[in-house]
Amino acid sequence: MSQNAQQLNSLPASRQVNSQFVKAAASQVGFDACGIAEATALGDDELPLNQWLANGCNADMHYLSEHEAMRYDPRLLLPGAQTVVSVLLGYKPSHRIGGKAKIAQYAYGQDYHERVKSMLYALIAAIRAEYPDFDAKPCVDTVPISDKAWAVRAGLGWRGRNTLLVNPQLGSYCYIGELVTTFRADHYDTPLPNGCGNCHRCVDACPNACLVPSKGGLYWNDARRCASYHTVENRSQSLPASLRLAGYAFGCDCCQLVCPYNIAARVRYTLSDTDIELLESLADSDEATFKKVTRHMALNRIKYFQWKRNQSARQAECTGTCPPSDCEAENTDEVEKPNLD
């Protein structure tokens, strides 16, 4: 028996949770997938953050260089942490918004920070029904924790060439959340093999060539070139003249739309006619309306001047009407999973 196994078996039962119970509770709360990993520090092979930052790929997102050690080791986030419970919530929509209100699909509904955080608190409550002393810190991406890396370690998917987590069932259309807890689990999951094979569709579809290879076979997203970064995080009055938006006024889905796993994924979020009308109306909204409608949406991340700036840049690029971009020209009837040879 290994030393870790001996330590686990020697812990009081009250400080251990049954992994299958936790996963069942996560499903009951509404999460689509749940995996559990031991809270030891991530290695550089799991999280190439140092290299990414050293190459300036974070653009002016300087907050990503803060609490760097904490992003590698959750025990610095929560002293005494033993376990990271990772959860996924799929968001593939039933309808895509086009035209002047074309935005990334993750932003269609309620702000995922609010939604996922609420569900994480519900999961804590569900676990406490069986383990009254259970304590945990709920995390979404506003907390300095490397959510994709922990989801990979917890066996929920792999890091695709689009630099996102790819889950076999949900694709990369998934929100990620975590519970960092001082409780141990009776079983820890192991990573899945990378399922991208020799597929490079996401890399080829990026209109700005921002997905670049790095050491170890991983790909980086160079934010300095990325339309999603510039339309969301860039606070300048104007966007780079060389930037291609592919018709998007907020974010960009080009690398996701062509992914075979995303094409095959089932719909996880149904848009009503009212939802569609509301989203489409944002293109010509005034500031008061924009703020009111987006108050509890991911679109609230940007200021109104950025929305108008993005609209102007999108219109200039499209010269009035945007034809479907190459990244949207997939045939869903002819989906093939990547060649793994």
C-alpha positions in Angstrom: 0.0 0.0 0.0 1.4 3.4 -0.9 2.0 6.1 1.7 -0.8 8.3 0.2 -3.2 5.4 0.5 -2.1 4.7 4.1 -2.7 8.4 5.0 -6.1 8.3 3.3 -7.2 5.2 5.1 -6.0 6.6 8.4 -8.1 9.8 8.2 -11.3 9.9 10.2 -14.3 8.9 8.1 -15.9 12.2 9.0 -13.2 14.0 6.9 -13.6 11.9 3.8 -16.4 12.0 1.2 -17.6 9.3 -1.0 -16.8 10.3 -4.6 -19.8 8.7 -6.1 -22.1 10.5 -3.7 -20.5 13.8 -4.6 -20.9 13.1 -8.3 -24.5 12.1 -7.9 -25.2 15.3 -5.9 -23.6 17.4 -8.6 -25.9 15.7 -11.2 -28.9 16.4 -9.1 -28.0 20.0 -8.7 -27.9 20.3 -12.5 -24.2 19.9 -13.5 -23.5 17.9 -16.6 -20.2 16.3 -15.4 -18.2 16.1 -12.2 -14.6 14.9 -11.6 -12.5 14.8 -8.4 -8.7 15.5 -8.1 -6.2 15.6 -5.3 -5.2 19.1 -4.4 -1.5 18.9 -5.0 0.4 21.6 -7.0 0.0 21.5 -10.8 3.2 21.0 -12.8 4.3 23.1 -15.7 3.2 20.3 -18.1 -0.3 20.7 -16.7 -0.3 24.5 -16.6 2.2 26.3 -18.9 1.2 29.7 -17.4 4.8 30.8 -16.7 5.8 30.5 -20.4 2.6 32.1 -21.6 3.1 35.1 -19.4 6.8 35.4 -20.2 5.9 35.6 -23.9 3.4 38.4 -23.3 0.4 36.4 -24.5 -1.8 37.9 -21.8 -1.7 41.3 -23.5 -2.7 43.9 -20.9 -4.6 41.4 -18.7 -2.0 41.9 -15.9 -4.3 40.4 -13.3 -3.5 37.0 -14.8 0.1 37.4 -13.4 -1.2 38.1 -9.9 -1.4 35.3 -7.4 0.6 33.2 -9.8 1.7 30.6 -7.2 -2.0 30.3 -6.1 -3.0 29.4 -9.6 -0.7 26.4 -9.4 -1.4 25.3 -5.9 -5.0 25.5 -4.4 -3.6 24.9 -0.9 -2.5 28.6 -1.1 -6.1 29.5 -1.9 -7.6 27.4 0.9 -5.1 26.4 3.6 -5.4 22.7 4.3 -7.0 21.9 0.9 -7.1 18.2 0.1 -9.4 17.9 -2.8 -10.7 19.8 -5.9 -14.1 18.9 -7.2 -14.5 20.1 -10.8 -17.9 20.5 -12.4 -19.0 21.3 -15.9 -22.2 22.9 -17.2 -22.9 22.7 -20.9 -24.1 25.8 -22.8 -24.5 24.8 -26.4 -27.6 26.8 -27.5 -30.6 25.8 -29.6 -30.1 28.9 -31.9 -27.2 31.1 -32.9 -27.6 34.9 -33.0 -26.3 36.5 -36.2 -26.3 39.9 -37.8 -25.5 43.0 -35.9 -26.0 41.3 -32.5 -23.6 38.4 -33.2 -21.9 37.5 -29.9 -20.1 34.5 -28.5 -22.6 31.8 -27.5 -21.3 31.6 -23.8 -22.8 35.1 -23.4 -26.4 34.3 -24.5 -28.0 33.7 -21.1 -27.5 34.5 -17.5 -24.0 35.5 -16.5 -22.3 32.1 -15.9 -20.5 33.5 -12.9 -23.8 34.0 -11.1 -25.4 30.8 -12.4 -22.4 28.4 -11.7 -21.7 30.0 -8.3 -25.3 29.6 -7.2 -25.2 25.9 -8.3 -21.9 25.4 -6.4 -23.5 26.6 -3.2 -26.4 24.2 -3.8 -23.9 21.4 -4.3 -22.2 22.3 -0.9 -25.7 22.2 0.7 -26.4 18.8 -0.9 -23.1 17.3 0.3 -23.7 18.7 3.8 -26.9 16.7 4.0 -24.7 13.6 4.2 -21.5 15.2 5.6 -22.6 18.0 8.0 -19.1 19.3 8.6 -18.2 19.6 4.9 -16.5 22.9 4.1 -15.5 24.1 0.7 -14.6 27.3 -1.3 -16.7 27.6 -4.4 -14.8 28.9 -7.4 -15.5 30.2 -10.9 -13.0 32.0 -13.1 -13.1 35.2 -10.9 -10.9 33.3 -8.4 -7.2 32.6 -9.0 -7.6 28.9 -9.8 -6.7 27.3 -13.1 -10.1 25.8 -13.9 -9.2 24.1 -17.2 -6.1 22.4 -15.7 -8.1 21.1 -12.7 -10.8 19.8 -15.0 -8.2 18.0 -17.0 -6.7 16.4 -13.8 -10.2 15.4 -12.7 -10.7 13.4 -15.9 -13.3 15.7 -17.4 -11.5 16.3 -20.7 -8.3 17.5 -22.3 -6.8 20.8 -23.4 -7.6 21.2 -27.1 -5.6 23.1 -29.6 -8.2 25.9 -29.2 -6.7 26.1 -25.6 -10.1 25.3 -24.1 -11.2 22.2 -22.2 -12.7 19.7 -24.5 -15.1 17.2 -22.9 -16.1 14.1 -25.0 -19.8 14.8 -24.7 -20.0 18.6 -24.3 -17.1 19.6 -26.4 -15.7 23.0 -25.4 -19.1 24.5 -24.9 -19.0 24.2 -21.1 -18.7 26.4 -18.1 -16.2 25.2 -15.4 -16.5 25.5 -11.6 -14.7 24.0 -8.6 -15.2 23.3 -5.0 -11.8 23.4 -3.1 -12.3 21.5 0.1 -10.3 20.3 3.1 -12.0 17.0 2.9 -10.4 14.1 1.1 -12.3 11.8 -1.3 -12.2 8.0 -1.2 -11.3 8.0 -4.9 -9.6 10.4 -7.3 -10.1 10.5 -11.0 -7.3 10.4 -13.6 -6.9 12.4 -16.8 -8.3 11.3 -20.1 -6.1 10.8 -23.2 -6.1 13.8 -25.6 -8.8 13.2 -28.2 -7.9 15.8 -30.7 -5.6 13.5 -32.7 -4.2 15.3 -35.8 -7.2 17.6 -36.1 -6.3 21.3 -36.6 -9.7 22.7 -37.6 -9.8 25.2 -34.7 -6.3 26.4 -35.5 -7.1 26.8 -39.2 -10.4 28.6 -38.5 -9.0 31.4 -36.3 -9.4 34.6 -38.3 -6.4 36.1 -36.6 -4.0 33.1 -36.3 -3.9 33.6 -32.5 -3.6 29.8 -31.7 0.1 29.2 -31.7 2.1 26.0 -30.9 4.3 25.9 -27.8 6.6 23.5 -26.1 5.2 20.0 -25.2 2.7 20.0 -28.0 0.3 22.4 -26.3 -1.1 25.5 -28.0 -1.3 29.0 -26.6 -3.9 31.7 -27.3 -2.0 34.9 -28.0 -4.4 37.4 -26.7 -2.7 40.2 -28.6 -4.2 38.8 -31.8 -7.5 37.4 -30.4 -10.8 39.0 -31.4 -12.4 37.7 -28.1 -9.7 39.5 -26.1 -10.0 42.8 -28.0 -13.8 42.9 -28.0 -14.1 42.1 -24.3 -11.0 43.1 -22.4 -9.5 45.8 -24.6 -10.6 49.2 -23.1 -9.1 51.3 -25.9 -11.3 53.7 -27.9 -10.5 51.8 -31.1 -9.5 48.3 -32.1 -6.4 47.4 -34.1 -6.9 48.0 -37.8 -5.6 44.5 -38.6 -8.0 42.7 -36.3 -10.6 40.5 -38.0 -13.9 40.1 -36.1 -15.7 37.6 -38.4 -18.9 39.5 -37.7 -18.7 39.3 -33.9 -19.5 42.3 -31.7 -18.5 40.4 -28.5 -16.2 37.5 -28.2 -15.6 35.0 -31.0 -16.6 31.3 -31.5 -14.7 30.6 -34.8 -12.4 28.1 -33.2 -15.3 26.3 -31.5 -17.8 26.2 -34.3 -15.6 23.9 -36.4 -14.7 21.4 -33.6 -16.2 18.0 -34.3 -16.9 17.5 -30.6 -18.9 20.7 -30.5 -20.8 19.9 -33.7 -21.8 16.5 -32.2 -22.6 17.9 -28.8 -26.3 18.0 -27.9 -28.1 21.3 -27.1 -27.9 22.3 -23.4 -29.5 25.7 -23.5 -32.8 26.5 -25.2 -33.4 30.0 -26.4 -37.0 31.2 -26.5 -38.3 33.5 -29.2 -38.3 36.3 -26.5 -34.7 35.5 -25.7 -33.7 35.8 -29.4 -35.6 39.0 -29.9 -34.0 40.6 -26.8 -30.5 39.6 -27.9 -31.1 40.9 -31.4 -32.4 44.2 -30.1 -29.2 44.9 -28.4 -27.5 45.9 -31.6 -29.4 49.2 -31.8 -30.0 49.8 -28.1 -29.2 53.0 -26.2 -27.0 53.0 -23.2 -29.8 52.7 -20.6 -31.3 49.8 -22.4 -28.0 48.0 -22.9 -27.1 48.3 -19.2 -30.6 47.2 -18.1 -30.7 44.1 -20.4 -27.1 43.0 -19.8 -27.1 43.6 -16.0 -27.1 39.8 -15.3 -25.4 38.7 -18.5 -21.8 38.1 -19.4 -22.1 41.1 -21.7 -22.0 43.2 -18.6 -18.3 42.6 -18.7 -18.0 45.5 -21.2 -18.9 49.1 -21.1 -21.4 50.6 -23.5 -18.7 52.5 -25.4 -17.0 49.2 -26.1 -20.2 47.8 -27.4 -20.6 50.7 -29.8 -16.9 50.5 -30.7 -17.2 46.8 -31.5 -20.4 47.5 -33.5 -18.6 50.1 -35.6 -15.6 47.9 -36.3 -17.9 44.9 -37.1 -19.9 47.1 -39.5 -16.8 48.5 -41.2 -15.4 45.0 -41.7 -18.7 43.5 -43.0 -19.6 46.6 -45.1 -23.3 46.3 -44.1 -24.1 42.6 -44.1 -21.8 39.9 -43.0 -21.9 36.7 -45.1 -21.4 33.4 -43.1 -17.7 33.2 -42.2 -15.6 30.2 -43.1 -15.8 29.1 -39.5 -19.6 28.6 -39.7 -19.6 26.6 -42.9 -19.7 23.2 -41.2 -22.0 20.4 -42.3 -23.5 18.8 -39.2 -24.6 15.8 -41.2 -21.0 14.8 -42.0 -19.4 15.0 -38.6 -16.3 12.9 -38.1 -14.3 12.7 -34.9 -10.6 13.5 -35.3 -8.2 10.8 -36.6 -6.3 9.6 -33.6 -3.6 7.8 -35.5 
